[in-house]
Amino acid sequence: MAYPFDFSSLDRRNLEILGEGMALSLEITGVAVVIGIGWGTLLATMRLSSRRPLRWLAAGYVNLFRAIPLVMVLLWFFLVVPRLLQRTLHLPADTDLRLVSALVAFSLFEAAYYSEIIRAGIQAVPKGQLAASLALGMTYGQSMRLVILPQALRHMLPLLLTQAIVLFQDTSLVYVSALADFFGQAYGIGERDGRIVELLLFAGATYLVMCVIASRMVQRLARRVGR
Amino acid sequence: MIHIEDVSKSFGAFQVLDRCTTAVARGDVVVVCGPSGSGKSTLIKTVNGLEPFQRGEITVDGVSVGHPKTNLPKLRARLGMVFQTFELFPHLSVRQNLTVGQVKVLGRGLEEATVRGLAYLDRVGLLAQQDKYPGQLSGGQQQRVAIARALAMDPIAMLFDEPTSALDPEMINEVLDVMVGLAQDGMTMMIVTHEMGFARKVATRVAFMDHGRIVEDSPRDLFFDAPRSERARAFLAKIFR
């Protein structure tokens, strides 16, 4: 017997709730991309530094985060960081730090991946560019900021955006903390209405459509940048 | 203005520079030549501290390049340098290439920097290209922009590291013409090049290098008419065949 699909749970009220969930997913993605690229750029320049302690520190950070499953990082931040923050900042016990700790966890985690992309981008810029900017009298920092990084980021833009698409999918992992992101809301509605299969199909299709469209846009951009 | 005194540099056992001594006085045009791998490019890059060296001393306008307390960025801002592969900044327009150093290093206002930059761009005959990006220019044009970029910093001397070696033959002269013009205006220059016809025309002195040593360092006419060393004679014989 065929499974009796029933999509009546996708009514207007529930779609609004799902929309709020999507807004949260996109918010986490956006914040983690911006902070991840910023912190990742710093980590990448540290790894390429001539100072050994900086190199080691950055390499340790990157390897640590790349060796731990994302869901564990999230759990750690949910379980440990809020309490730490609450204790050190003397916040009231009922402050909801779940979102903050999710944002922090994703940002720190993604920075490890972004730093590797950006490091490759920096290394792909011809060495003569650094020599030329130093010869003009720029400091090492100015050379990086004004000459090397703009070129590295431009070359790596398609990869950085592809990583952002992966990150968008990974935000669904915040369900471990019962944060109401898109996936969490879909799951919640499905469970409440006894329509888990339908809701998860809908959620999956939504992720699929959004990611395929985004990937296409990245491909087009990559062709333009590559020219 | 530039004094190179007993400078040595080695990578492990390989001696890149071996007790090199020479000098470039104000208004001098010193051409450094010699076979590939003789250390010419390394030598010219030690002058603005792009290549560190282990022994000896280099001073530019009285400032010691190798001294750990020397403010290298400040020193480099006073020396123009032109590279074999141009090294314009590809993400910046020609005009931005001309102004970025003036604004960020010398602290000039963008307006003043643009006026100066464009004056030098005009001088190398490329004023019409100011809005283009380096990738849209020919090699010869890129190198002329690179020279204008260096000149816009008002350098006390110019260093050229094989400025025509990466160019197609038909573009070499447009770059050399700009350099001849600079020499005639009295710019102090140190030039690594294989263009011996150019050297014969504008050099005040020629330094000939081989295996990391300055084998010969003579006034131009003496170098071309009566080279003292066997190596320089052989080198010239090959070039002026």
Interface residues (C-beta under 8 A of the other chain):
Chain A: P126 G128 Q129 A131 A132 S133 L134 A135 L136 G137 M138 T139 Q142 L146 V147 P150 Q151 R154
Chain B: K45 N48 L50 L72 P73 K74 R76 A77 R78 L79 M81 F83 T85 E87 L88 F89 P90 H91 V100 G101 K104 V105 L106 R149 A150 M153
